[in-house]
Amino acid sequence: MLRLFETRTEQVVGVRPGPLRLYVQAADDLRVCVTADLVRRVASRLRRRSLTTAAQAADHTAYNVPPLDAGDPLPGALGVGNVTSGGDVVSAPWLVPAAPDDPLTLRLALLARHYRAEAALTPADLAEAEARLERWRRLLAAWATEPSRAPDPAYAKESLEALCDDLDVPEALRVLDRLADDPGVAPGAKLETALQLDQILALDLPRAIGTV
């Protein structure tokens, strides 16, 4: 079950079953939009339909966030916002010195910090995210040259449980790091596990496949 921190009760609670309706209250805030995108992607992994509207139209496709259409909140919608706009789910303030060449480097730098923790990113943070992203992409390209295997069930379960626990993406990223360094998991299983996780992370991890 997907569980999120509810601002009204200040508790992590389960999201009610059924189709998930999201309303992005600060569509001009990239972190808010990434947070809403994560909620939508986790819900999809749990085989739940979701519908999203926003207070204003926005296009953050460079960061792998689908375009948002302006519209009124749907009945029972879960509001996603920031400390200014408010909402049921609120992401903390963030700062970035300059946008990196690869927009997904910034997405990863934001994902590496829990959405409720402030993120005053530095050039060093972006460099670290860039190196981490490049390493994973190189590894996936190498794993793709080996026989395919089913995703590793233990790592797949651990990463999904982290994501369902109030979007603990930092822990899911650590799971991916541990998977990458685990000699007991076959390369093909590592590849399929990482690809499955990237359906939620949306970091284009398979980008380098075919270049090795």
C-alpha positions as CSV (number, residue, x, y, z in Angstrom):
1,M,0.0,0.0,0.0
2,L,1.1,3.5,-0.8
3,R,1.6,5.6,2.4
4,L,2.2,9.4,2.4
5,F,2.7,12.0,5.0
6,E,-0.6,13.9,5.5
7,T,-0.1,17.5,6.4
8,R,-3.4,17.8,8.1
9,T,-2.7,15.0,10.7
10,E,1.1,15.1,10.4
11,Q,1.2,11.4,10.1
12,V,2.1,8.9,7.4
13,V,-1.1,7.3,6.4
14,G,-2.3,4.9,3.7
15,V,-3.7,6.4,0.5
16,R,-7.3,5.3,0.1
17,P,-7.9,2.6,-2.5
18,G,-9.4,3.1,-5.9
19,P,-8.4,5.4,-8.7
20,L,-5.9,8.0,-7.6
21,R,-6.7,11.6,-8.4
22,L,-3.9,14.2,-8.1
23,Y,-4.1,18.0,-8.2
24,V,-0.8,19.8,-8.6
25,Q,-1.2,23.1,-6.8
26,A,2.2,24.6,-7.7
27,A,2.9,23.4,-11.3
28,D,5.7,26.0,-11.7
29,D,7.7,24.3,-9.0
30,L,9.7,21.4,-10.5
31,R,10.1,19.6,-7.2
32,V,6.4,19.6,-6.6
33,C,5.9,18.2,-10.1
34,V,8.5,15.5,-9.6
35,T,6.8,14.5,-6.3
36,A,3.4,14.3,-8.0
37,D,5.0,12.3,-10.8
38,L,6.5,9.9,-8.3
39,V,3.2,9.3,-6.7
40,R,1.6,8.6,-10.0
41,R,4.4,6.2,-11.1
42,V,4.3,4.3,-7.8
43,A,0.5,4.0,-8.1
44,S,0.9,2.7,-11.6
45,R,3.4,0.1,-10.3
46,L,0.7,-0.9,-7.8
47,R,-1.7,-1.2,-10.7
48,R,-3.8,1.7,-9.7
49,R,-5.2,4.1,-12.3
50,S,-4.4,7.8,-11.7
51,L,-5.7,11.1,-13.1
52,T,-3.8,14.4,-12.7
53,T,-4.9,18.0,-13.1
54,A,-3.0,21.1,-12.2
55,A,-3.6,24.7,-11.1
56,Q,-1.9,25.8,-14.3
57,A,-0.5,24.1,-17.4
58,A,3.2,23.2,-17.2
59,D,5.8,21.4,-19.3
60,H,8.6,19.7,-17.4
61,T,9.1,16.9,-20.0
62,A,12.9,17.5,-20.0
63,Y,12.8,16.1,-16.5
64,N,10.6,13.1,-17.5
65,V,7.5,14.7,-16.0
66,P,4.5,14.4,-18.4
67,P,3.0,17.7,-19.4
68,L,0.4,19.0,-17.0
69,D,-3.0,20.3,-18.1
70,A,-4.7,23.1,-16.2
71,G,-8.0,22.0,-14.7
72,D,-10.1,22.0,-11.5
73,P,-9.3,19.4,-8.8
74,L,-11.2,16.2,-9.4
75,P,-13.5,14.9,-6.6
76,G,-11.4,13.5,-3.7
77,A,-8.2,14.7,-5.3
78,L,-4.9,14.6,-3.4
79,G,-3.4,18.0,-3.5
80,V,0.4,18.2,-4.1
81,G,2.1,21.5,-3.4
82,N,4.8,23.3,-1.5
83,V,5.0,25.4,1.6
84,T,3.5,28.4,-0.2
85,S,0.7,26.7,-2.1
86,G,-0.1,24.1,0.6
87,G,-1.7,20.7,-0.2
88,D,-2.2,17.3,1.3
89,V,1.3,16.3,0.2
90,V,3.9,19.1,0.5
91,S,7.5,19.2,-0.8
92,A,10.1,21.3,0.9
93,P,11.9,24.3,-0.6
94,W,14.9,23.7,-2.9
95,L,17.6,25.7,-4.6
96,V,19.9,24.9,-7.4
97,P,23.0,27.0,-8.5
98,A,22.5,26.3,-12.2
99,A,20.7,23.8,-14.3
100,P,23.0,20.9,-15.4
101,D,23.4,19.9,-19.1
102,D,21.5,16.7,-18.5
103,P,18.2,17.7,-16.8
104,L,17.9,14.2,-15.3
105,T,21.0,15.0,-13.3
106,L,18.9,17.5,-11.4
107,R,16.0,15.0,-11.2
108,L,18.4,12.6,-9.5
109,A,19.8,15.2,-7.2
110,L,16.3,16.0,-6.0
111,L,15.3,12.4,-5.7
112,A,18.4,11.8,-3.5
113,R,16.8,14.0,-0.9
114,H,13.5,13.1,0.7
115,Y,10.8,15.3,-0.8
116,R,9.9,16.7,2.7
117,A,13.6,17.7,3.4
118,E,14.9,21.0,2.2
119,A,17.3,20.7,-0.8
120,A,19.8,23.5,-1.1
121,L,21.8,21.9,-3.9
122,T,25.4,22.8,-4.6
123,P,27.7,22.3,-7.7
124,A,29.2,19.4,-5.7
125,D,25.8,17.8,-5.3
126,L,25.1,18.0,-9.0
127,A,28.5,16.6,-9.8
128,E,27.9,13.7,-7.5
129,A,24.5,13.0,-9.1
130,E,26.0,13.2,-12.6
131,A,28.7,10.7,-11.6
132,R,26.1,8.4,-10.0
133,L,23.9,8.5,-13.0
134,E,26.7,7.9,-15.5
135,R,27.9,4.9,-13.4
136,W,24.4,3.3,-13.4
137,R,24.0,3.8,-17.1
138,R,27.4,2.2,-17.9
139,L,26.6,-0.7,-15.6
140,L,23.2,-1.3,-17.3
141,A,24.9,-1.2,-20.7
142,A,27.4,-3.9,-19.5
143,W,24.7,-6.0,-17.9
144,A,22.7,-5.9,-21.1
145,T,25.4,-7.9,-22.9
146,E,24.8,-10.8,-20.6
147,P,21.9,-13.4,-20.7
148,S,18.6,-12.0,-19.5
149,R,17.2,-13.1,-16.1
150,A,14.1,-12.3,-14.1
151,P,14.3,-9.3,-11.7
152,D,15.8,-10.2,-8.3
153,P,12.8,-10.6,-6.0
154,A,14.5,-9.4,-2.8
155,Y,15.9,-6.2,-4.3
156,A,12.7,-5.5,-6.3
157,K,10.6,-5.9,-3.1
158,E,12.9,-3.8,-1.0
159,S,13.0,-0.9,-3.4
160,L,9.2,-0.9,-3.9
161,E,8.6,-1.0,-0.1
162,A,10.8,2.0,0.3
163,L,8.9,3.9,-2.4
164,C,5.6,3.0,-0.9
165,D,6.8,4.3,2.5
166,D,6.2,8.0,2.0
167,L,8.2,8.1,-1.2
168,D,11.5,7.1,0.4
169,V,13.4,7.5,-2.8
170,P,16.8,8.0,-1.1
171,E,16.5,4.5,0.3
172,A,15.4,3.0,-3.0
173,L,18.5,4.6,-4.6
174,R,20.7,3.0,-1.9
175,V,19.0,-0.4,-2.7
176,L,20.0,0.2,-6.4
177,D,23.6,0.9,-5.3
178,R,23.7,-2.3,-3.2
179,L,22.2,-4.3,-6.1
180,A,24.9,-3.0,-8.4
181,D,27.7,-4.1,-6.1
182,D,26.2,-7.5,-5.2
183,P,28.3,-10.3,-6.8
184,G,25.7,-12.8,-5.9
185,V,23.1,-11.4,-8.4
186,A,23.5,-12.3,-12.1
187,P,24.0,-9.3,-14.4
188,G,20.8,-10.1,-16.3
189,A,18.8,-10.0,-13.1
190,K,20.5,-6.8,-12.1
191,L,19.5,-5.3,-15.4
192,E,15.8,-6.3,-15.2
193,T,15.6,-5.2,-11.6
194,A,17.1,-1.8,-12.4
195,L,14.8,-1.4,-15.5
196,Q,11.8,-2.1,-13.3
197,L,12.8,0.4,-10.8
198,D,13.6,3.0,-13.4
199,Q,9.9,2.9,-14.5
200,I,9.4,4.9,-11.3
201,L,12.6,6.8,-11.0
202,A,12.5,7.9,-14.7
203,L,16.2,8.5,-15.0
204,D,16.6,6.9,-18.4
205,L,19.0,4.4,-16.9
206,P,19.1,2.2,-20.1
207,R,20.3,5.2,-22.2
208,A,23.7,3.7,-22.8
209,I,22.6,0.2,-23.7
210,G,24.0,-0.8,-27.1
211,T,27.0,1.5,-26.9
212,V,29.3,-1.1,-25.2
